[in-house]
C-alpha cells in the first residue's frame, strides 16, 4: 500500500479513524481498561475483518499526534492500544515517544505485514497468510494471536508458533461469525496442545466497543 509519508511529516500526523475508552476484549490483556487509538489504512484484506471501514486511509484526515495524546491522557487508564487498520504502515516513533513521556504503557496490535516502528510495552502479533509478517517482529512479539476461521488455520498457527520466542504467549481466537462452530474444535485442540490458550472477543459478548 502506498502511503504518502511526507503529508504525515514522518509520523507527526496520523490518519485517525477513531479513539475511544473501553475494556480490552481479547488476548492476554482482556478485561483491562484501555484507551484505543485506531489508525486508518490496511491492505492485508481479511474478508472477515470487523473494521473494514478503516482500510482506506484517505478517508481520514491526518491528525497531529499531540492532539491524539491529549485525548488519551484525559482518561484514567494508563494502557493505550494502537490498532487499525494496520498501524505499522506509519512511523510510530513520535506517537509512542509522546505517550511514554506522559507515563502511559503502549500495546500494539499488528499483523506484522510492515516493518516495526515505535517502542512498545507489549506487541500482539496476529499474522495473516495472505500478507505474512516481515522483519524481526516474531522475536519482538509478546503475544501471538492467530484467528481461526476454519480448522486448516491451525496449521498456520503452528507454523507461526515455531517462529516466536519462548517468552511469547500463544492464543487461538475463533473468528466471530464462526465461533459457535469453531470453539468445540479449539477446545479439543488446546486440551491436546496446552501450550496454546483460547482468546475470545469478550467485548462482543459484553456489547461494548
C-alpha positions as CSV (number, residue, x, y, z in Angstrom):
1,X,0.0,0.0,0.0
2,X,1.4,3.4,-1.0
3,X,1.3,5.9,1.9
4,X,2.5,9.5,1.4
5,X,4.6,9.9,4.5
6,X,5.6,13.4,3.5
7,X,2.0,14.5,4.2
8,X,2.3,12.9,7.7
9,X,5.6,14.6,8.4
10,X,7.3,11.4,9.3
11,X,4.7,10.4,11.9
12,X,3.9,13.8,13.4
13,X,0.4,13.4,11.9
14,X,-1.5,10.1,11.6
15,X,-4.8,9.1,9.9
16,X,-7.0,8.6,12.9
17,X,-10.2,6.6,12.3
18,X,-11.4,6.7,16.0
19,X,-10.1,6.8,19.5
20,X,-12.2,5.6,22.5
21,X,-12.0,4.4,26.1
22,X,-13.2,0.9,26.7
23,X,-12.3,-2.5,28.1
24,X,-9.8,-4.6,26.1
25,X,-11.7,-7.7,24.9
26,X,-9.1,-10.0,23.5
27,X,-5.9,-11.9,24.4
28,X,-3.7,-11.5,27.4
29,X,-5.0,-8.1,28.5
30,X,-8.7,-9.0,28.2
31,X,-10.7,-7.3,30.9
32,X,-8.3,-4.3,31.3
33,X,-9.5,-0.8,30.9
34,X,-7.7,0.7,27.9
35,X,-7.7,3.7,25.5
36,X,-7.8,2.6,21.9
37,X,-6.2,4.5,19.0
38,X,-7.4,3.1,15.6
39,X,-5.4,4.2,12.6
40,X,-6.6,4.1,9.0
41,X,-5.1,2.1,6.2
42,X,-4.7,-1.6,5.6
43,X,-4.1,-3.8,2.5
44,X,-4.0,-7.2,4.3
45,X,-7.5,-7.8,3.2
46,X,-9.0,-10.2,5.8
47,X,-12.5,-10.9,4.4
48,X,-13.9,-11.4,8.0
49,X,-12.4,-8.1,9.3
50,X,-14.7,-6.2,11.7
51,X,-13.1,-2.9,11.0
52,X,-13.2,-2.7,7.2
53,X,-14.2,1.0,7.4
54,X,-10.6,1.6,8.5
55,X,-8.9,0.2,5.3
56,X,-8.9,3.4,3.2
57,X,-6.6,5.8,5.0
58,X,-7.6,8.6,2.5
59,X,-10.9,8.8,4.3
60,X,-9.3,10.1,7.5
61,X,-7.5,13.5,7.5
62,X,-4.1,13.5,9.3
63,X,-4.4,14.4,13.0
64,X,-1.4,15.8,15.0
65,X,-0.1,13.2,17.4
66,X,-0.2,15.9,20.1
67,X,-4.0,16.0,19.8
68,X,-4.3,12.2,19.9
69,X,-2.2,12.0,23.0
70,X,-4.0,14.9,24.7
71,X,-7.3,13.0,24.4
72,X,-5.6,9.8,25.7
73,X,-4.2,11.3,28.8
74,X,-7.6,12.7,29.8
75,X,-8.8,9.2,30.7
76,X,-8.0,7.3,33.9
77,X,-6.4,4.2,32.3
78,X,-2.7,4.1,31.7
79,X,-2.9,1.5,29.0
80,X,-3.0,2.5,25.3
81,X,-3.9,0.1,22.5
82,X,-2.7,1.2,19.0
83,X,-4.6,-0.8,16.4
84,X,-6.0,-0.4,12.9
85,X,-6.2,-1.0,10.0
86,X,-2.6,-1.8,10.1
87,X,-0.7,0.7,12.3
88,X,2.7,-0.3,11.1
89,X,2.1,1.4,7.8
90,X,3.3,4.6,9.5
91,X,6.3,5.7,11.5
92,X,5.0,5.4,15.1
93,X,8.0,6.8,17.0
94,X,6.5,10.3,17.5
95,X,3.3,8.9,18.9
96,X,5.0,6.3,21.1
97,X,7.5,8.8,22.5
98,X,4.8,11.3,23.5
99,X,2.6,8.6,25.0
100,X,5.6,7.3,27.1
101,X,6.5,10.8,28.1
102,X,3.1,11.0,29.7
103,X,3.6,7.8,31.7
104,X,1.4,5.6,29.5
105,X,2.1,2.0,28.6
106,X,1.6,1.1,24.9
107,X,0.1,-2.1,23.4
108,X,0.4,-2.7,19.7
109,X,-2.0,-4.9,17.7
110,X,-0.5,-5.7,14.3
111,X,-0.4,-8.3,11.5
112,X,3.3,-7.6,11.2
113,X,2.9,-7.1,7.5
114,X,5.1,-4.0,7.6
115,X,8.4,-3.2,9.4
116,X,8.2,-2.5,13.1
117,X,8.5,1.1,14.2
118,X,8.0,2.7,17.6
119,X,8.6,1.5,21.1
120,X,6.0,-0.7,22.8
121,X,5.5,-2.3,26.2
122,X,3.5,-5.2,24.6
123,X,3.2,-6.4,21.0
124,X,0.3,-8.6,19.9
125,X,1.2,-10.2,16.6
126,X,-1.8,-11.6,14.6
127,X,-0.2,-12.9,11.4
128,X,-2.2,-13.4,8.2
129,X,-1.5,-16.0,5.5
130,X,-2.1,-13.6,2.6
131,X,0.4,-11.0,3.9
132,X,2.8,-12.6,6.3
133,X,4.9,-10.8,8.9
134,X,8.2,-9.2,7.9
135,X,11.4,-8.3,9.7
136,X,12.1,-9.2,13.3
137,X,8.5,-8.9,14.6
138,X,8.4,-12.6,15.5
139,X,11.2,-12.2,18.1
140,X,9.7,-8.9,19.4
141,X,6.1,-10.3,19.9
142,X,4.8,-10.6,23.4
143,X,1.7,-12.4,22.3
144,X,0.9,-14.5,19.2
145,X,-2.9,-14.4,18.4
146,X,-4.0,-16.4,15.4
147,X,-7.6,-16.0,14.1
148,X,-9.2,-19.4,13.3
149,X,-11.9,-19.3,10.6
150,X,-11.5,-22.9,9.6
151,X,-9.6,-25.9,11.1
152,X,-6.9,-25.6,8.4
153,X,-5.9,-22.3,10.1
154,X,-4.5,-24.4,13.0
155,X,-1.6,-25.4,10.7
156,X,-0.9,-21.7,10.1
157,X,-1.0,-21.2,13.9
158,X,1.5,-24.0,14.4
159,X,3.8,-22.7,11.7
160,X,3.9,-19.3,13.4
161,X,4.4,-20.7,16.9
162,X,7.8,-22.0,15.9
163,X,8.9,-18.5,14.8
164,X,8.2,-16.6,18.0
165,X,10.4,-16.6,21.1
166,X,9.9,-18.9,24.0
167,X,8.6,-16.0,26.1
168,X,5.7,-15.3,23.6
169,X,2.2,-16.2,24.8
170,X,0.1,-18.2,22.4
171,X,-3.6,-17.6,21.6
172,X,-6.1,-19.1,19.2
173,X,-9.1,-16.9,18.6
174,X,-12.2,-18.1,16.8
175,X,-13.4,-15.8,14.0
176,X,-16.5,-14.2,15.4
177,X,-19.0,-15.3,12.7
178,X,-18.0,-18.9,13.1
179,X,-17.3,-19.0,16.8
180,X,-20.1,-21.5,17.6
181,X,-18.8,-24.0,15.0
182,X,-15.1,-23.4,15.8
183,X,-15.0,-23.3,19.6
184,X,-15.6,-27.0,20.2
185,X,-12.7,-27.9,18.0
186,X,-10.5,-25.3,19.6
187,X,-11.3,-26.7,23.0
188,X,-10.2,-30.2,21.9
189,X,-7.0,-28.8,20.2
190,X,-5.9,-26.8,23.3
191,X,-6.6,-29.8,25.6
192,X,-4.2,-31.8,23.4
193,X,-1.7,-29.0,23.0
194,X,-1.9,-26.9,26.2
195,X,0.9,-24.6,25.1
196,X,-2.0,-22.7,23.4
197,X,-4.7,-20.6,25.1
198,X,-8.1,-19.6,23.7
199,X,-8.9,-16.0,23.3
200,X,-12.5,-14.9,23.0
201,X,-13.7,-11.5,21.8
202,X,-15.3,-10.7,25.2
203,X,-16.2,-7.1,24.2
204,X,-18.6,-8.5,21.7
205,X,-20.3,-10.7,24.3
206,X,-20.4,-7.6,26.6
207,X,-21.7,-5.5,23.6
208,X,-19.2,-2.7,24.1
209,X,-16.8,-1.1,21.5
